[in-house]
Amino acid sequence: MVGIDVASEQYVEATRTLQELDSVQALYSSSGDHMLMAEVRAADGDALGDVISDEVLAIDGVTAAHPSFLQERLK
């Protein structure tokens, strides 16, 4: 999961662009710490870093992206 912050005046355009990325499997609006939460698939942590830096942060209006790794399913 990647928490994504977007400039409010570019929210619609940035969200549309995120929806088009092949690496983004699902995209959710959020009322938590970040405006959006994206389920991003990557081969490993390095590949995820590349997706974030090369694709997500390159989108106009995206101001920050914070990855969180789900480690263990508890239920």
mmCIF file as gemmi writes it, N, C-alpha and C atoms, coordinates in Angstrom:
data_model
loop_
_atom_site.group_PDB
_atom_site.id
_atom_site.type_symbol
_atom_site.label_atom_id
_atom_site.label_alt_id
_atom_site.label_comp_id
_atom_site.label_asym_id
_atom_site.label_entity_id
_atom_site.label_seq_id
_atom_site.pdbx_PDB_ins_code
_atom_site.Cartn_x
_atom_site.Cartn_y
_atom_site.Cartn_z
_atom_site.occupancy
_atom_site.B_iso_or_equiv
_atom_site.pdbx_formal_charge
_atom_site.auth_seq_id
_atom_site.auth_asym_id
_atom_site.pdbx_PDB_model_num
ATOM 1 N N . MET Axp A 1 ? 0.851 -1.174 0 1 0 ? 1 A 1
ATOM 2 C CA . MET Axp A 1 ? 0 0 0 1 0 ? 1 A 1
ATOM 3 C C . MET Axp A 1 ? 0.894 1.234 0 1 0 ? 1 A 1
ATOM 4 N N . VAL Axp A 2 ? 0.468 2.232 -0.753 1 0 ? 2 A 1
ATOM 5 C CA . VAL Axp A 2 ? 1.208 3.485 -0.8 1 0 ? 2 A 1
ATOM 6 C C . VAL Axp A 2 ? 0.231 4.614 -0.496 1 0 ? 2 A 1
ATOM 7 N N . GLY Axp A 3 ? 0.52 5.357 0.557 1 0 ? 3 A 1
ATOM 8 C CA . GLY Axp A 3 ? -0.259 6.547 0.875 1 0 ? 3 A 1
ATOM 9 C C . GLY Axp A 3 ? 0.214 7.681 -0.011 1 0 ? 3 A 1
ATOM 10 N N . ILE Axp A 4 ? -0.73 8.365 -0.65 1 0 ? 4 A 1
ATOM 11 C CA . ILE Axp A 4 ? -0.381 9.404 -1.622 1 0 ? 4 A 1
ATOM 12 C C . ILE Axp A 4 ? -1.081 10.7 -1.249 1 0 ? 4 A 1
ATOM 13 N N . ASP Axp A 5 ? -0.306 11.785 -1.237 1 0 ? 5 A 1
ATOM 14 C CA . ASP Axp A 5 ? -0.854 13.114 -1.008 1 0 ? 5 A 1
ATOM 15 C C . ASP Axp A 5 ? -0.856 13.875 -2.329 1 0 ? 5 A 1
ATOM 16 N N . VAL Axp A 6 ? -1.93 14.62 -2.542 1 0 ? 6 A 1
ATOM 17 C CA . VAL Axp A 6 ? -2.127 15.322 -3.814 1 0 ? 6 A 1
ATOM 18 C C . VAL Axp A 6 ? -2.563 16.75 -3.521 1 0 ? 6 A 1
ATOM 19 N N . ALA Axp A 7 ? -2.063 17.702 -4.305 1 0 ? 7 A 1
ATOM 20 C CA . ALA Axp A 7 ? -2.534 19.081 -4.208 1 0 ? 7 A 1
ATOM 21 C C . ALA Axp A 7 ? -4.017 19.104 -4.554 1 0 ? 7 A 1
ATOM 22 N N . SER Axp A 8 ? -4.82 19.721 -3.705 1 0 ? 8 A 1
ATOM 23 C CA . SER Axp A 8 ? -6.274 19.652 -3.877 1 0 ? 8 A 1
ATOM 24 C C . SER Axp A 8 ? -6.741 20.184 -5.225 1 0 ? 8 A 1
ATOM 25 N N . GLU Axp A 9 ? -6.065 21.18 -5.772 1 0 ? 9 A 1
ATOM 26 C CA . GLU Axp A 9 ? -6.495 21.731 -7.059 1 0 ? 9 A 1
ATOM 27 C C . GLU Axp A 9 ? -6.164 20.818 -8.239 1 0 ? 9 A 1
ATOM 28 N N . GLN Axp A 10 ? -5.361 19.79 -8.01 1 0 ? 10 A 1
ATOM 29 C CA . GLN Axp A 10 ? -5.005 18.844 -9.071 1 0 ? 10 A 1
ATOM 30 C C . GLN Axp A 10 ? -5.476 17.424 -8.748 1 0 ? 10 A 1
ATOM 31 N N . TYR Axp A 11 ? -6.357 17.301 -7.778 1 0 ? 11 A 1
ATOM 32 C CA . TYR Axp A 11 ? -6.809 15.995 -7.294 1 0 ? 11 A 1
ATOM 33 C C . TYR Axp A 11 ? -7.445 15.159 -8.406 1 0 ? 11 A 1
ATOM 34 N N . VAL Axp A 12 ? -8.362 15.73 -9.164 1 0 ? 12 A 1
ATOM 35 C CA . VAL Axp A 12 ? -9.078 14.962 -10.187 1 0 ? 12 A 1
ATOM 36 C C . VAL Axp A 12 ? -8.121 14.466 -11.258 1 0 ? 12 A 1
ATOM 37 N N . GLU Axp A 13 ? -7.275 15.342 -11.769 1 0 ? 13 A 1
ATOM 38 C CA . GLU Axp A 13 ? -6.336 14.941 -12.82 1 0 ? 13 A 1
ATOM 39 C C . GLU Axp A 13 ? -5.345 13.904 -12.314 1 0 ? 13 A 1
ATOM 40 N N . ALA Axp A 14 ? -4.796 14.117 -11.126 1 0 ? 14 A 1
ATOM 41 C CA . ALA Axp A 14 ? -3.813 13.183 -10.571 1 0 ? 14 A 1
ATOM 42 C C . ALA Axp A 14 ? -4.45 11.816 -10.324 1 0 ? 14 A 1
ATOM 43 N N . THR Axp A 15 ? -5.675 11.805 -9.813 1 0 ? 15 A 1
ATOM 44 C CA . THR Axp A 15 ? -6.369 10.548 -9.562 1 0 ? 15 A 1
ATOM 45 C C . THR Axp A 15 ? -6.607 9.783 -10.859 1 0 ? 15 A 1
ATOM 46 N N . ARG Axp A 16 ? -6.999 10.472 -11.89 1 0 ? 16 A 1
ATOM 47 C CA . ARG Axp A 16 ? -7.208 9.816 -13.192 1 0 ? 16 A 1
ATOM 48 C C . ARG Axp A 16 ? -5.91 9.205 -13.715 1 0 ? 16 A 1
ATOM 49 N N . THR Axp A 17 ? -4.817 9.939 -13.562 1 0 ? 17 A 1
ATOM 50 C CA . THR Axp A 17 ? -3.525 9.435 -14.034 1 0 ? 17 A 1
ATOM 51 C C . THR Axp A 17 ? -3.091 8.221 -13.219 1 0 ? 17 A 1
ATOM 52 N N . LEU Axp A 18 ? -3.28 8.257 -11.908 1 0 ? 18 A 1
ATOM 53 C CA . LEU Axp A 18 ? -2.947 7.107 -11.064 1 0 ? 18 A 1
ATOM 54 C C . LEU Axp A 18 ? -3.759 5.877 -11.46 1 0 ? 18 A 1
ATOM 55 N N . GLN Axp A 19 ? -5.026 6.075 -11.795 1 0 ? 19 A 1
ATOM 56 C CA . GLN Axp A 19 ? -5.883 4.955 -12.196 1 0 ? 19 A 1
ATOM 57 C C . GLN Axp A 19 ? -5.376 4.277 -13.462 1 0 ? 19 A 1
ATOM 58 N N . GLU Axp A 20 ? -4.663 4.999 -14.292 1 0 ? 20 A 1
ATOM 59 C CA . GLU Axp A 20 ? -4.166 4.467 -15.557 1 0 ? 20 A 1
ATOM 60 C C . GLU Axp A 20 ? -2.85 3.692 -15.426 1 0 ? 20 A 1
ATOM 61 N N . LEU Axp A 21 ? -2.164 3.813 -14.29 1 0 ? 21 A 1
ATOM 62 C CA . LEU Axp A 21 ? -0.882 3.128 -14.128 1 0 ? 21 A 1
ATOM 63 C C . LEU Axp A 21 ? -1.094 1.621 -13.981 1 0 ? 21 A 1
ATOM 64 N N . ASP Axp A 22 ? -0.374 0.839 -14.745 1 0 ? 22 A 1
ATOM 65 C CA . ASP Axp A 22 ? -0.486 -0.622 -14.671 1 0 ? 22 A 1
ATOM 66 C C . ASP Axp A 22 ? -0.083 -1.151 -13.298 1 0 ? 22 A 1
ATOM 67 N N . SER Axp A 23 ? 0.864 -0.501 -12.653 1 0 ? 23 A 1
ATOM 68 C CA . SER Axp A 23 ? 1.351 -0.976 -11.355 1 0 ? 23 A 1
ATOM 69 C C . SER Axp A 23 ? 0.359 -0.725 -10.221 1 0 ? 23 A 1
ATOM 70 N N . VAL Axp A 24 ? -0.603 0.167 -10.429 1 0 ? 24 A 1
ATOM 71 C CA . VAL Axp A 24 ? -1.62 0.443 -9.412 1 0 ? 24 A 1
ATOM 72 C C . VAL Axp A 24 ? -2.775 -0.524 -9.623 1 0 ? 24 A 1
ATOM 73 N N . GLN Axp A 25 ? -2.909 -1.474 -8.702 1 0 ? 25 A 1
ATOM 74 C CA . GLN Axp A 25 ? -3.951 -2.495 -8.797 1 0 ? 25 A 1
ATOM 75 C C . GLN Axp A 25 ? -5.291 -1.994 -8.29 1 0 ? 25 A 1
ATOM 76 N N . ALA Axp A 26 ? -5.26 -1.105 -7.294 1 0 ? 26 A 1
ATOM 77 C CA . ALA Axp A 26 ? -6.476 -0.531 -6.723 1 0 ? 26 A 1
ATOM 78 C C . ALA Axp A 26 ? -6.125 0.829 -6.154 1 0 ? 26 A 1
ATOM 79 N N . LEU Axp A 27 ? -7.105 1.725 -6.15 1 0 ? 27 A 1
ATOM 80 C CA . LEU Axp A 27 ? -6.903 3.082 -5.652 1 0 ? 27 A 1
ATOM 81 C C . LEU Axp A 27 ? -8.105 3.47 -4.812 1 0 ? 27 A 1
ATOM 82 N N . TYR Axp A 28 ? -7.832 3.963 -3.607 1 0 ? 28 A 1
ATOM 83 C CA . TYR Axp A 28 ? -8.895 4.308 -2.662 1 0 ? 28 A 1
ATOM 84 C C . TYR Axp A 28 ? -8.74 5.752 -2.202 1 0 ? 28 A 1
ATOM 85 N N . SER Axp A 29 ? -9.857 6.453 -2.039 1 0 ? 29 A 1
ATOM 86 C CA . SER Axp A 29 ? -9.809 7.738 -1.343 1 0 ? 29 A 1
ATOM 87 C C . SER Axp A 29 ? -9.738 7.417 0.144 1 0 ? 29 A 1
ATOM 88 N N . SER Axp A 30 ? -9.169 8.318 0.919 1 0 ? 30 A 1
ATOM 89 C CA . SER Axp A 30 ? -8.942 8.031 2.326 1 0 ? 30 A 1
ATOM 90 C C . SER Axp A 30 ? -9.191 9.255 3.183 1 0 ? 30 A 1
ATOM 91 N N . SER Axp A 31 ? -9.664 9.006 4.39 1 0 ? 31 A 1
ATOM 92 C CA . SER Axp A 31 ? -9.821 10.097 5.355 1 0 ? 31 A 1
ATOM 93 C C . SER Axp A 31 ? -8.723 10.015 6.416 1 0 ? 31 A 1
ATOM 94 N N . GLY Axp A 32 ? -7.738 9.166 6.193 1 0 ? 32 A 1
ATOM 95 C CA . GLY Axp A 32 ? -6.66 8.974 7.151 1 0 ? 32 A 1
ATOM 96 C C . GLY Axp A 32 ? -5.515 9.946 6.925 1 0 ? 32 A 1
ATOM 97 N N . ASP Axp A 33 ? -4.307 9.45 7.097 1 0 ? 33 A 1
ATOM 98 C CA . ASP Axp A 33 ? -3.115 10.291 6.997 1 0 ? 33 A 1
ATOM 99 C C . ASP Axp A 33 ? -2.841 10.786 5.575 1 0 ? 33 A 1
ATOM 100 N N . HIS Axp A 34 ? -3.372 10.089 4.58 1 0 ? 34 A 1
ATOM 101 C CA . HIS Axp A 34 ? -3.119 10.444 3.178 1 0 ? 34 A 1
ATOM 102 C C . HIS Axp A 34 ? -4.441 10.55 2.432 1 0 ? 34 A 1
ATOM 103 N N . MET Axp A 35 ? -4.45 11.367 1.389 1 0 ? 35 A 1
ATOM 104 C CA . MET Axp A 35 ? -5.673 11.569 0.61 1 0 ? 35 A 1
ATOM 105 C C . MET Axp A 35 ? -6.074 10.315 -0.156 1 0 ? 35 A 1
ATOM 106 N N . LEU Axp A 36 ? -5.07 9.576 -0.614 1 0 ? 36 A 1
ATOM 107 C CA . LEU Axp A 36 ? -5.309 8.367 -1.411 1 0 ? 36 A 1
ATOM 108 C C . LEU Axp A 36 ? -4.464 7.228 -0.869 1 0 ? 36 A 1
ATOM 109 N N . MET Axp A 37 ? -4.969 6.013 -1.051 1 0 ? 37 A 1
ATOM 110 C CA . MET Axp A 37 ? -4.195 4.808 -0.754 1 0 ? 37 A 1
ATOM 111 C C . MET Axp A 37 ? -4.204 3.96 -2.02 1 0 ? 37 A 1
ATOM 112 N N . ALA Axp A 38 ? -3.027 3.583 -2.465 1 0 ? 38 A 1
ATOM 113 C CA . ALA Axp A 38 ? -2.908 2.793 -3.687 1 0 ? 38 A 1
ATOM 114 C C . ALA Axp A 38 ? -2.326 1.422 -3.358 1 0 ? 38 A 1
ATOM 115 N N . GLU Axp A 39 ? -2.956 0.389 -3.896 1 0 ? 39 A 1
ATOM 116 C CA . GLU Axp A 39 ? -2.391 -0.951 -3.823 1 0 ? 39 A 1
ATOM 117 C C . GLU Axp A 39 ? -1.486 -1.092 -5.033 1 0 ? 39 A 1
ATOM 118 N N . VAL Axp A 40 ? -0.199 -1.143 -4.779 1 0 ? 40 A 1
ATOM 119 C CA . VAL Axp A 40 ? 0.797 -1.166 -5.852 1 0 ? 40 A 1
ATOM 120 C C . VAL Axp A 40 ? 1.501 -2.517 -5.841 1 0 ? 40 A 1
ATOM 121 N N . ARG Axp A 41 ? 1.597 -3.139 -7.001 1 0 ? 41 A 1
ATOM 122 C CA . ARG Axp A 41 ? 2.303 -4.419 -7.145 1 0 ? 41 A 1
ATOM 123 C C . ARG Axp A 41 ? 3.675 -4.162 -7.749 1 0 ? 41 A 1
ATOM 124 N N . ALA Axp A 42 ? 4.685 -4.747 -7.099 1 0 ? 42 A 1
ATOM 125 C CA . ALA Axp A 42 ? 6.049 -4.651 -7.596 1 0 ? 42 A 1
ATOM 126 C C . ALA Axp A 42 ? 6.786 -5.919 -7.183 1 0 ? 42 A 1
ATOM 127 N N . ALA Axp A 43 ? 7.848 -6.256 -7.894 1 0 ? 43 A 1
ATOM 128 C CA . ALA Axp A 43 ? 8.58 -7.496 -7.655 1 0 ? 43 A 1
ATOM 129 C C . ALA Axp A 43 ? 9.245 -7.52 -6.287 1 0 ? 43 A 1
ATOM 130 N N . ASP Axp A 44 ? 9.729 -6.376 -5.836 1 0 ? 44 A 1
ATOM 131 C CA . ASP Axp A 44 ? 10.403 -6.295 -4.537 1 0 ? 44 A 1
ATOM 132 C C . ASP Axp A 44 ? 10.445 -4.84 -4.096 1 0 ? 44 A 1
ATOM 133 N N . GLY Axp A 45 ? 11.086 -4.584 -2.97 1 0 ? 45 A 1
ATOM 134 C CA . GLY Axp A 45 ? 11.148 -3.227 -2.434 1 0 ? 45 A 1
ATOM 135 C C . GLY Axp A 45 ? 11.837 -2.241 -3.363 1 0 ? 45 A 1
ATOM 136 N N . ASP Axp A 46 ? 12.886 -2.697 -4.04 1 0 ? 46 A 1
ATOM 137 C CA . ASP Axp A 46 ? 13.582 -1.814 -4.98 1 0 ? 46 A 1
ATOM 138 C C . ASP Axp A 46 ? 12.683 -1.436 -6.146 1 0 ? 46 A 1
ATOM 139 N N . ALA Axp A 47 ? 11.945 -2.415 -6.651 1 0 ? 47 A 1
ATOM 140 C CA . ALA Axp A 47 ? 11.031 -2.149 -7.764 1 0 ? 47 A 1
ATOM 141 C C . ALA Axp A 47 ? 9.913 -1.21 -7.32 1 0 ? 47 A 1
ATOM 142 N N . LEU Axp A 48 ? 9.441 -1.389 -6.088 1 0 ? 48 A 1
ATOM 143 C CA . LEU Axp A 48 ? 8.422 -0.481 -5.57 1 0 ? 48 A 1
ATOM 144 C C . LEU Axp A 48 ? 8.967 0.938 -5.48 1 0 ? 48 A 1
ATOM 145 N N . GLY Axp A 49 ? 10.193 1.084 -5.02 1 0 ? 49 A 1
ATOM 146 C CA . GLY Axp A 49 ? 10.823 2.399 -4.971 1 0 ? 49 A 1
ATOM 147 C C . GLY Axp A 49 ? 10.896 3.043 -6.344 1 0 ? 49 A 1
ATOM 148 N N . ASP Axp A 50 ? 11.195 2.229 -7.362 1 0 ? 50 A 1
ATOM 149 C CA . ASP Axp A 50 ? 11.243 2.741 -8.734 1 0 ? 50 A 1
ATOM 150 C C . ASP Axp A 50 ? 9.865 3.205 -9.198 1 0 ? 50 A 1
ATOM 151 N N . VAL Axp A 51 ? 8.831 2.42 -8.896 1 0 ? 51 A 1
ATOM 152 C CA . VAL Axp A 51 ? 7.467 2.812 -9.275 1 0 ? 51 A 1
ATOM 153 C C . VAL Axp A 51 ? 7.103 4.135 -8.617 1 0 ? 51 A 1
ATOM 154 N N . ILE Axp A 52 ? 7.423 4.259 -7.341 1 0 ? 52 A 1
ATOM 155 C CA . ILE Axp A 52 ? 7.084 5.494 -6.621 1 0 ? 52 A 1
ATOM 156 C C . ILE Axp A 52 ? 7.831 6.675 -7.212 1 0 ? 52 A 1
ATOM 157 N N . SER Axp A 53 ? 9.147 6.55 -7.385 1 0 ? 53 A 1
ATOM 158 C CA . SER Axp A 53 ? 9.927 7.697 -7.86 1 0 ? 53 A 1
ATOM 159 C C . SER Axp A 53 ? 9.718 8.005 -9.339 1 0 ? 53 A 1
ATOM 160 N N . ASP Axp A 54 ? 9.613 6.966 -10.165 1 0 ? 54 A 1
ATOM 161 C CA . ASP Axp A 54 ? 9.537 7.177 -11.613 1 0 ? 54 A 1
ATOM 162 C C . ASP Axp A 54 ? 8.124 7.408 -12.138 1 0 ? 54 A 1
ATOM 163 N N . GLU Axp A 55 ? 7.121 6.858 -11.446 1 0 ? 55 A 1
ATOM 164 C CA . GLU Axp A 55 ? 5.753 6.954 -11.945 1 0 ? 55 A 1
ATOM 165 C C . GLU Axp A 55 ? 4.857 7.812 -11.05 1 0 ? 55 A 1
ATOM 166 N N . VAL Axp A 56 ? 4.756 7.442 -9.789 1 0 ? 56 A 1
ATOM 167 C CA . VAL Axp A 56 ? 3.8 8.121 -8.901 1 0 ? 56 A 1
ATOM 168 C C . VAL Axp A 56 ? 4.211 9.569 -8.65 1 0 ? 56 A 1
ATOM 169 N N . LEU Axp A 57 ? 5.448 9.792 -8.217 1 0 ? 57 A 1
ATOM 170 C CA . LEU Axp A 57 ? 5.876 11.155 -7.903 1 0 ? 57 A 1
ATOM 171 C C . LEU Axp A 57 ? 6.059 12.026 -9.146 1 0 ? 57 A 1
ATOM 172 N N . ALA Axp A 58 ? 6.076 11.408 -10.322 1 0 ? 58 A 1
ATOM 173 C CA . ALA Axp A 58 ? 6.199 12.167 -11.577 1 0 ? 58 A 1
ATOM 174 C C . ALA Axp A 58 ? 4.864 12.772 -12.014 1 0 ? 58 A 1
ATOM 175 N N . ILE Axp A 59 ? 3.774 12.385 -11.376 1 0 ? 59 A 1
ATOM 176 C CA . ILE Axp A 59 ? 2.453 12.885 -11.749 1 0 ? 59 A 1
ATOM 177 C C . ILE Axp A 59 ? 2.255 14.29 -11.198 1 0 ? 59 A 1
ATOM 178 N N . ASP Axp A 60 ? 1.802 15.196 -12.068 1 0 ? 60 A 1
ATOM 179 C CA . ASP Axp A 60 ? 1.527 16.562 -11.636 1 0 ? 60 A 1
ATOM 180 C C . ASP Axp A 60 ? 0.494 16.555 -10.522 1 0 ? 60 A 1
ATOM 181 N N . GLY Axp A 61 ? 0.815 17.233 -9.443 1 0 ? 61 A 1
ATOM 182 C CA . GLY Axp A 61 ? -0.104 17.338 -8.322 1 0 ? 61 A 1
ATOM 183 C C . GLY Axp A 61 ? 0.205 16.39 -7.181 1 0 ? 61 A 1
ATOM 184 N N . VAL Axp A 62 ? 0.929 15.298 -7.451 1 0 ? 62 A 1
ATOM 185 C CA . VAL Axp A 62 ? 1.315 14.39 -6.37 1 0 ? 62 A 1
ATOM 186 C C . VAL Axp A 62 ? 2.437 15.05 -5.587 1 0 ? 62 A 1
ATOM 187 N N . THR Axp A 63 ? 2.205 15.231 -4.294 1 0 ? 63 A 1
ATOM 188 C CA . THR Axp A 63 ? 3.177 15.93 -3.455 1 0 ? 63 A 1
ATOM 189 C C . THR Axp A 63 ? 3.99 14.993 -2.569 1 0 ? 63 A 1
ATOM 190 N N . ALA Axp A 64 ? 3.489 13.784 -2.31 1 0 ? 64 A 1
ATOM 191 C CA . ALA Axp A 64 ? 4.219 12.833 -1.477 1 0 ? 64 A 1
ATOM 192 C C . ALA Axp A 64 ? 3.655 11.437 -1.675 1 0 ? 64 A 1
ATOM 193 N N . ALA Axp A 65 ? 4.499 10.442 -1.453 1 0 ? 65 A 1
ATOM 194 C CA . ALA Axp A 65 ? 4.076 9.042 -1.518 1 0 ? 65 A 1
ATOM 195 C C . ALA Axp A 65 ? 4.83 8.279 -0.43 1 0 ? 65 A 1
ATOM 196 N N . HIS Axp A 66 ? 4.073 7.56 0.389 1 0 ? 66 A 1
ATOM 197 C CA . HIS Axp A 66 ? 4.632 6.861 1.543 1 0 ? 66 A 1
ATOM 198 C C . HIS Axp A 66 ? 4.236 5.39 1.512 1 0 ? 66 A 1
ATOM 199 N N . PRO Axp A 67 ? 5.189 4.49 1.235 1 0 ? 67 A 1
ATOM 200 C CA . PRO Axp A 67 ? 4.861 3.065 1.175 1 0 ? 67 A 1
ATOM 201 C C . PRO Axp A 67 ? 4.689 2.458 2.568 1 0 ? 67 A 1
ATOM 202 N N . SER Axp A 68 ? 3.794 1.507 2.654 1 0 ? 68 A 1
ATOM 203 C CA . SER Axp A 68 ? 3.606 0.677 3.841 1 0 ? 68 A 1
ATOM 204 C C . SER Axp A 68 ? 3.521 -0.761 3.363 1 0 ? 68 A 1
ATOM 205 N N . PHE Axp A 69 ? 4.282 -1.629 3.994 1 0 ? 69 A 1
ATOM 206 C CA . PHE Axp A 69 ? 4.298 -3.033 3.609 1 0 ? 69 A 1
ATOM 207 C C . PHE Axp A 69 ? 3.422 -3.825 4.565 1 0 ? 69 A 1
ATOM 208 N N . LEU Axp A 70 ? 2.506 -4.593 4.011 1 0 ? 70 A 1
ATOM 209 C CA . LEU Axp A 70 ? 1.704 -5.504 4.815 1 0 ? 70 A 1
ATOM 210 C C . LEU Axp A 70 ? 2.555 -6.733 5.067 1 0 ? 70 A 1
ATOM 211 N N . GLN Axp A 71 ? 2.802 -7.041 6.329 1 0 ? 71 A 1
ATOM 212 C CA . GLN Axp A 71 ? 3.75 -8.103 6.646 1 0 ? 71 A 1
ATOM 213 C C . GLN Axp A 71 ? 3.088 -9.442 6.926 1 0 ? 71 A 1
ATOM 214 N N . GLU Axp A 72 ? 2.019 -9.437 7.673 1 0 ? 72 A 1
ATOM 215 C CA . GLU Axp A 72 ? 1.412 -10.697 8.064 1 0 ? 72 A 1
ATOM 216 C C . GLU Axp A 72 ? -0.094 -10.523 8.183 1 0 ? 72 A 1
ATOM 217 N N . ARG Axp A 73 ? -0.819 -11.421 7.562 1 0 ? 73 A 1
ATOM 218 C CA . ARG Axp A 73 ? -2.281 -11.403 7.707 1 0 ? 73 A 1
ATOM 219 C C . ARG Axp A 73 ? -2.648 -12.059 9.02 1 0 ? 73 A 1
ATOM 220 N N . LEU Axp A 74 ? -3.383 -11.351 9.855 1 0 ? 74 A 1
ATOM 221 C CA . LEU Axp A 74 ? -3.702 -11.84 11.187 1 0 ? 74 A 1
ATOM 222 C C . LEU Axp A 74 ? -5.098 -12.438 11.304 1 0 ? 74 A 1
ATOM 223 N N . LYS Axp A 75 ? -5.93 -12.165 10.342 1 0 ? 75 A 1
ATOM 224 C CA . LYS Axp A 75 ? -7.272 -12.751 10.341 1 0 ? 75 A 1
ATOM 225 C C . LYS Axp A 75 ? -7.714 -12.976 8.921 1 0 ? 75 A 1
